[in-house]
Amino acid sequence: MIINERTFKDVYNDYFETICRFLNYYTRDYQVIEEVVQDVFVCLWEDYEGQEIQYIKTFLYNSARNRMLNYLRDEDNHTVLLEKWARIELEKNESVDCVDRELFYQLLQAAVGSLPEKCREIFILSREEQLSYKEIAVVKEISVKTVENQMGIALKKIREYIAAHSDESVMIILLSLLSKNY
C-alpha cells in the first residue's frame, strides 16, 4: 500500500479506534492512548508519505506498541528522578521539625484516603504491609498486572492530590516520605 492522502485517510479511519483499544492493555489513560496513536499516524504521514508499506496493520501495531512502551519508560524515569531529587532536597534540609513532618504526614494520609477503595487497599498492602505485587495478587485474588495498574493509578492520584494541596517544598518532602515510609 502506497501512502498518499486517500490511503492515509482510509487507514486512519479503519485503524484509529482499533489501535486505541489495543493500547488500552498498556494503560487506561485514554488521553495518553490517543496521544500515542496520533503520534503513530503523524509519523506515518511525515515519514512514509509516497512510500509503500506492505503490511500496514503490522506497522501500525508495532509502532503504537513501541511508542507506548517508550512513553511508559520515560514516565517511570521521570518519577524515579523526581523521587531522587526529593530525597536529595530533604537531606539538604534535615532541619524540618517534627511538627512539620506531622503536617506532611497528615497530607499524605489524606491523599491515600482520597484514593478509590481498591487502589487504597492495594497501596496500603504494598507500602505499609510491605507485600510484593505477587503476594498482593494472591491475597486479593487478582492478577499481578491488575496490582501493577492499581499501584500506578494510586501513585498518580497521590502525586496529583499532593500537588493540588501543597506548595513545592511540601511536595518534595512528601514524595521523599512516600518513597521511604510508604
Secondary structure, DSSP 8 states (H G I E B T S, - for coil): -B--HHHHHHHHHHHHHHHHHHHTTT-S-HHHHHHHHHHHHHHHHHHHTTSB-S-HHHHHHHHHHHHHHHHHHHHHHHHHHHHHHHHHHHHHTTT--HHHHHHHHHHHHHHHHTS-HHHHHHHHHHHTS---HHHHHHHHTS-HHHHHHHHHHHHHHHHHHHHHHS-HHHHHHHHHHHHHH-
